[in-house]
């Protein structure tokens, strides 16, 4: 653990230098968010994560707009290459946004902000309905949010949705091998 923290302690000022030179550097913001969250500097990490996410969402919207304008101007003349240039950038940004939102949500749970966590999980589910872990974690956050026993039903229903979603998406989600283990863990532990 010591070495990990040493590395994080070295990384943080380096990212901060990059950010000082270019204020909206997404690479530096993502790095600062992750490094601070891993080092346990929760508030700084949360702040950087939100800045990164806002920027990422704006970039994605910008690329989407450019793509739509080009489609209007050029119509059928727009090449597959031009189209995929924007599509790939949007997809790449989305995947990074998704990972950071999952990390942010788990930290928000740790600092007792289930409301904030549920918001992040909702956005993850919106971005990619086939990420089973986010349903399980959201069910957990939802359970914490309304710790009354009557809400076990809501969490159970959500866990059930996850299982049916996984069966439905199993062939479509090769990149989520850890999802099932998480769902299994939650299934064995959500009725505590």
C-alpha positions as CSV (number, residue, x, y, z in Angstrom):
1,X,0.0,0.0,0.0
2,X,2.8,2.4,0.9
3,X,4.3,2.2,-2.7
4,X,0.8,2.8,-4.2
5,X,0.4,5.9,-2.0
6,X,3.9,7.1,-2.9
7,X,3.1,6.8,-6.6
8,X,-0.2,8.7,-6.1
9,X,1.6,11.4,-4.1
10,X,4.1,11.8,-7.0
11,X,1.3,11.7,-9.7
12,X,-0.9,14.4,-8.2
13,X,1.5,17.4,-8.4
14,X,2.4,16.3,-12.0
15,X,-1.2,16.4,-13.1
16,X,-1.7,19.7,-11.2
17,X,1.2,21.2,-13.3
18,X,-0.5,20.1,-16.5
19,X,-3.7,21.6,-15.3
20,X,-2.1,24.9,-14.4
21,X,-0.8,25.1,-18.0
22,X,-4.1,24.1,-19.6
23,X,-7.1,24.6,-17.4
24,X,-9.5,22.2,-19.0
25,X,-7.1,19.4,-19.7
26,X,-9.3,16.3,-19.6
27,X,-6.3,13.9,-19.2
28,X,-5.1,15.8,-16.1
29,X,-8.6,16.1,-14.7
30,X,-9.3,12.4,-15.0
31,X,-5.9,11.6,-13.6
32,X,-6.5,14.0,-10.6
33,X,-9.9,12.6,-10.0
34,X,-8.7,9.0,-9.9
35,X,-5.5,9.7,-8.0
36,X,-7.2,11.7,-5.3
37,X,-10.1,9.2,-4.9
38,X,-7.6,6.3,-4.7
39,X,-5.5,8.2,-2.2
40,X,-8.6,8.9,0.0
41,X,-8.7,12.6,-0.7
42,X,-12.4,12.3,-1.2
43,X,-13.5,15.9,-1.6
44,X,-10.8,16.8,-4.0
45,X,-11.4,13.6,-6.0
46,X,-15.1,14.3,-6.2
47,X,-14.5,17.9,-7.3
48,X,-12.1,16.8,-10.1
49,X,-14.4,13.9,-11.2
50,X,-17.3,16.3,-11.6
51,X,-15.2,18.8,-13.6
52,X,-14.0,16.0,-15.8
53,X,-17.6,14.6,-16.3
54,X,-19.0,18.1,-17.2
55,X,-16.3,18.6,-19.7
56,X,-16.7,15.2,-21.2
57,X,-20.4,15.6,-21.6
58,X,-19.9,19.0,-23.3
59,X,-17.3,17.5,-25.7
60,X,-19.6,14.7,-26.6
61,X,-22.4,17.1,-27.3
62,X,-20.0,19.3,-29.4
63,X,-19.0,16.3,-31.5
64,X,-22.6,15.2,-31.9
65,X,-23.5,18.7,-33.1
66,X,-20.6,18.8,-35.6
67,X,-21.6,15.5,-36.9
68,X,-25.2,16.6,-37.4
69,X,-24.2,19.8,-39.1
70,X,-21.9,17.9,-41.5
71,X,-24.8,15.5,-42.2
72,X,-27.0,18.4,-43.0
73,X,-24.5,20.1,-45.3
74,X,-23.1,17.1,-47.1
75,X,-25.9,14.6,-46.8
76,X,-25.0,11.4,-48.7
77,X,-21.5,12.9,-49.5
78,X,-20.5,12.4,-45.9
79,X,-18.0,9.5,-45.9
80,X,-18.1,6.6,-43.6
81,X,-14.6,7.7,-42.4
82,X,-15.8,11.2,-41.5
83,X,-18.8,9.7,-39.7
84,X,-16.8,7.2,-37.7
85,X,-14.3,9.8,-36.7
86,X,-17.0,11.6,-34.6
87,X,-18.7,8.3,-33.6
88,X,-15.4,6.9,-32.2
89,X,-14.5,10.1,-30.3
90,X,-18.0,10.1,-28.8
91,X,-17.8,6.4,-27.9
92,X,-14.3,6.8,-26.4
93,X,-15.4,9.8,-24.2
94,X,-18.5,7.9,-23.1
95,X,-16.6,4.9,-22.0
96,X,-14.3,7.1,-19.9
97,X,-17.2,9.0,-18.5
98,X,-18.9,5.8,-17.6
99,X,-15.9,4.4,-15.7
100,X,-15.3,7.6,-13.8
101,X,-19.0,7.9,-12.9
102,X,-18.9,4.3,-11.4
103,X,-15.8,5.3,-9.4
104,X,-17.4,8.5,-8.3
105,X,-20.6,6.8,-7.3
106,X,-18.8,4.2,-5.1
107,X,-16.9,7.1,-3.3
108,X,-20.2,9.0,-2.8
109,X,-21.6,5.9,-1.2
110,X,-18.5,5.7,1.1
111,X,-18.9,9.3,2.2
112,X,-22.6,8.7,2.9
113,X,-24.1,10.5,-0.1
114,X,-26.5,7.9,-1.5
115,X,-28.5,10.5,-3.3
116,X,-25.5,11.6,-5.3
117,X,-24.6,8.0,-5.9
118,X,-28.0,7.1,-7.3
119,X,-27.7,10.1,-9.7
120,X,-24.4,8.8,-11.0
121,X,-25.7,5.2,-11.4
122,X,-28.8,6.5,-13.2
123,X,-26.6,8.2,-15.7
124,X,-24.4,5.1,-16.1
125,X,-27.5,3.0,-16.8
126,X,-28.7,5.6,-19.3
127,X,-25.3,5.6,-21.0
128,X,-25.1,1.8,-21.1
129,X,-28.0,-0.3,-20.0
130,X,-25.9,-3.4,-20.2
131,X,-23.6,-2.7,-17.3
132,X,-25.1,-5.0,-14.7
133,X,-22.9,-3.8,-11.8
134,X,-24.6,-0.4,-11.9
135,X,-28.0,-1.9,-11.3
136,X,-26.7,-3.8,-8.3
137,X,-24.9,-0.9,-6.8
138,X,-27.9,1.4,-7.5
139,X,-30.1,-1.1,-5.7
140,X,-27.7,-0.9,-2.8
141,X,-27.6,2.9,-2.8
142,X,-31.4,2.9,-3.1
143,X,-31.6,0.6,-0.1
144,X,-29.3,2.9,1.9
145,X,-31.3,5.9,0.8
146,X,-34.5,4.5,2.2
147,X,-33.3,2.2,4.9
148,X,-36.8,1.3,5.8
149,X,-37.5,-2.4,5.5
150,X,-40.4,-1.9,3.0
151,X,-37.7,-0.9,0.6
152,X,-36.2,-4.4,0.5
153,X,-38.9,-5.0,-2.2
154,X,-37.5,-2.2,-4.4
155,X,-34.0,-3.6,-4.1
156,X,-35.1,-7.1,-4.7
157,X,-37.0,-6.1,-7.8
158,X,-34.0,-4.3,-9.1
159,X,-31.8,-7.3,-8.4
160,X,-34.3,-9.4,-10.3
161,X,-34.2,-6.9,-13.2
162,X,-30.4,-7.3,-13.2
163,X,-30.6,-11.1,-13.5
164,X,-33.1,-11.0,-16.4
165,X,-31.1,-8.2,-18.1
166,X,-28.0,-10.3,-17.8
167,X,-29.7,-13.3,-19.4
168,X,-30.9,-11.0,-22.1
169,X,-27.6,-9.3,-22.6
170,X,-25.3,-12.2,-21.9
171,X,-24.3,-12.6,-25.6
172,X,-24.1,-8.8,-26.1
173,X,-21.7,-8.0,-23.2
174,X,-18.5,-9.9,-23.6
175,X,-16.6,-7.0,-22.0
176,X,-18.4,-7.4,-18.6
177,X,-17.0,-10.6,-17.1
178,X,-17.0,-9.2,-13.6
179,X,-20.7,-8.3,-13.8
180,X,-22.1,-11.7,-12.8
181,X,-19.8,-12.0,-9.8
182,X,-21.0,-8.7,-8.6
183,X,-24.7,-9.6,-9.1
184,X,-24.1,-12.9,-7.3
185,X,-22.5,-11.1,-4.4
186,X,-25.4,-8.6,-4.2
187,X,-28.0,-11.4,-4.5
188,X,-26.4,-13.2,-1.6
189,X,-26.2,-10.0,0.5
190,X,-29.0,-7.7,-0.3
191,X,-31.4,-9.3,2.1
192,X,-29.3,-8.5,5.2
